[in-house]
Amino acid sequence: MNSFGLILGIITVLVIGLSHGLVIKGEYYWGTKWWPWLMVAGIASLISSLLVNSELLSGSFGIISFCMFWSIRELFKQKQRVEKGWFPKNPKRKE
């Protein structure tokens, strides 16, 4: 029985869930100014996916990489959602 696809599917769901929470909390505390960190994490994961020998690790790093890239887009969409009042704005953070 080949569980490779099942494991990658589980990793995908976990990474998407974690990055969703990361975007919401990150926007709340830091706004959108931390997007370069997501880019660095995405590039580092992308390079890692190309360099590791394990197919499972390579696929996992690829999933993490593109979730980080997608999180940059979602970070700016989250800012719009906060402006619309769909999510709470951090009263302590100064823009």
C-alpha positions as CSV (number, residue, x, y, z in Angstrom):
1,M,0.0,0.0,0.0
2,N,1.4,3.4,-1.0
3,S,0.7,6.1,1.6
4,F,2.7,8.8,-0.1
5,G,-0.3,10.8,-1.4
6,L,-2.1,10.4,1.8
7,I,0.8,11.8,3.8
8,L,1.2,14.8,1.4
9,G,-2.5,15.4,1.6
10,I,-2.4,15.6,5.4
11,I,0.7,17.8,5.2
12,T,-1.1,20.1,2.8
13,V,-4.2,20.5,5.1
14,L,-2.0,21.2,8.1
15,V,0.2,23.8,6.3
16,I,-2.8,25.6,4.9
17,G,-4.5,25.6,8.3
18,L,-1.4,26.9,10.0
19,S,-0.7,29.5,7.3
20,H,-4.3,30.7,7.6
21,G,-3.9,31.4,11.3
22,L,-0.5,32.9,10.7
23,V,-2.0,35.4,8.2
24,I,-4.8,36.4,10.6
25,K,-2.6,36.8,13.7
26,G,0.3,38.4,11.7
27,E,-2.0,41.0,10.2
28,Y,-3.5,41.7,13.6
29,Y,-0.1,42.3,15.3
30,W,2.1,43.6,12.5
31,G,-0.1,44.6,9.6
32,T,1.2,43.9,6.2
33,K,4.7,45.1,6.7
34,W,6.0,41.6,7.5
35,W,5.2,40.2,4.0
36,P,8.9,40.0,3.1
37,W,9.4,37.4,5.8
38,L,6.8,35.2,4.1
39,M,8.6,35.7,0.8
40,V,11.9,34.6,2.4
41,A,10.3,31.6,4.0
42,G,8.7,30.7,0.6
43,I,12.0,31.0,-1.3
44,A,13.9,29.1,1.4
45,S,11.3,26.3,1.3
46,L,11.4,26.3,-2.5
47,I,15.2,25.9,-2.6
48,S,15.0,23.2,0.1
49,S,12.5,21.3,-2.0
50,L,15.0,21.3,-4.9
51,L,17.9,20.2,-2.8
52,V,16.6,17.4,-0.6
53,N,16.8,13.8,-1.8
54,S,13.7,12.5,-0.2
55,E,10.5,12.8,-2.3
56,L,8.4,13.2,0.8
57,L,10.5,16.0,2.1
58,S,10.8,17.6,-1.3
59,G,7.0,17.6,-1.7
60,S,6.5,18.9,1.8
61,F,8.9,21.8,1.3
62,G,7.2,22.5,-2.1
63,I,3.8,22.7,-0.4
64,I,5.1,24.9,2.4
65,S,6.8,27.1,-0.2
66,F,3.7,27.8,-2.2
67,C,1.5,28.2,0.9
68,M,3.9,31.0,2.0
69,F,3.7,32.6,-1.4
70,W,-0.1,32.4,-1.3
71,S,-0.1,33.8,2.3
72,I,1.4,37.0,1.0
73,R,-1.7,37.5,-1.2
74,E,-3.9,36.5,1.7
75,L,-2.2,39.0,4.0
76,F,-3.2,41.9,1.8
77,K,-6.7,40.4,1.4
78,Q,-6.9,40.1,5.2
79,K,-6.1,43.8,5.5
80,Q,-9.1,44.5,3.3
81,R,-11.2,42.2,5.4
82,V,-10.2,44.1,8.5
83,E,-11.0,47.4,6.9
84,K,-14.5,46.1,6.0
85,G,-15.0,45.1,9.7
86,W,-15.1,41.4,9.1
87,F,-12.1,40.9,11.5
88,P,-11.1,42.9,14.5
89,K,-8.5,45.7,14.2
90,N,-5.7,45.9,16.7
91,P,-6.3,49.1,18.6
92,K,-2.7,49.1,19.9
93,R,-1.0,49.0,16.5
94,K,-0.2,52.3,14.8
95,E,-0.1,52.2,11.0
